[in-house]
Amino acid sequence: MSAVNTANTATGTARIFNFSAGPACLPDDVLNQARADLWNIDASGIGILEHSHRGKVFDRVIDEAEAACRRIGNISDDYAVLFVQGGATLQNAMVPANLLPVGGHADYINTGAWSKKSIKEAKMYGEVHVSASSEDKNFSYIPAQDTFDLCKDAAYCHFTENNTIFGTEFTTLPDAPSPLVSDASSNIYSRPIDVSKYGLIYAGAQKNLGPAGCALVIVRKDLVGKHRENTPTLMRYDVMMEQGSRPNTPNTFAIYLMGKVFEWIEKEGGLKVMGQRNAEKAAVLYDFLDDSSFYTANVAEGSRSNMNVCFRCANHDLEGDFVNQAEAQGLANLKGHRDAGGMRASLYNAVPKEAVEALVGFMKDFASKNG
């Protein structure tokens, strides 16, 4: 029997379970609301895609999105909440352009492909000090705090909080003397967060927050305004802050949908509930993997991500069949990243526990037939 998500029956067509690393699974309630608002939002006679980014309807949309983001994250007025185009990748350059002074240096913790991209961009602006790395074991672990070589006078300390490709996640924040800058793209709002411990948080929306094409930036206001003299206008945090994320036409639909996702998180019980659910979902899969001789988990306990569970068949030759047969059973997007191989199940907020249970059921059946 195929594994399908029966929660969404509004169209009469069942939806399969989506384990994509991004663009990723979105809540059914949000998608159903978006379908209506694409046609006619707020009884305005036109849909969200057609409204001016300067009009009253979108004024309300972006104001409500920011307000909901602040409520669920308990974000104080000391921080600006920005909606920025270019995804998280643009932030690799925006961060040093705005925070790294001429002649200064910054700490970077290297835990995977996205960290390496961040480091590459930052080197265009100044000195990068790689204060810790897990590259020696193909990024299969998070370096221990006592191995960090952090600079006292660094402009900031950058780290990738969750590593989508290799399936590792920081469980505690780096104890750095400089402001923490986090790429939280794949675990943003998946668990409780103390924003006051960060200088800046950025996250591509397409994993836990909404569709591709927009990034959320939460930045402490006292760090804003220190950009380099030649920083392009649209890459300046002070411009984005002063003009309410609208120095030009933003991705209006992405901001709308992010607002709906924030409201859904709040309605579901907030970040505490998200954290509990995500821990439970991940435990179902990790417990099965740890008890199996047919499959192996890629990451040791203590560094494992609750968002991206990476695993392999003991016989790697079976992995193509695994992915294809899972897809045929309604378990989509389980192929691992090309840099890691194997399989990857991304268990973001909107992925229901039933999806993980269906996956484990398929894994048991596949092992019994091939083991």
Summary of the structure (lengths in Angstrom):
residues: 371
radius of gyration: 21.0
end to end distance: 20.9
largest distance: 63.5
contacts: 1282
relative contact order: 0.17
helix: 39%
strand: 18%
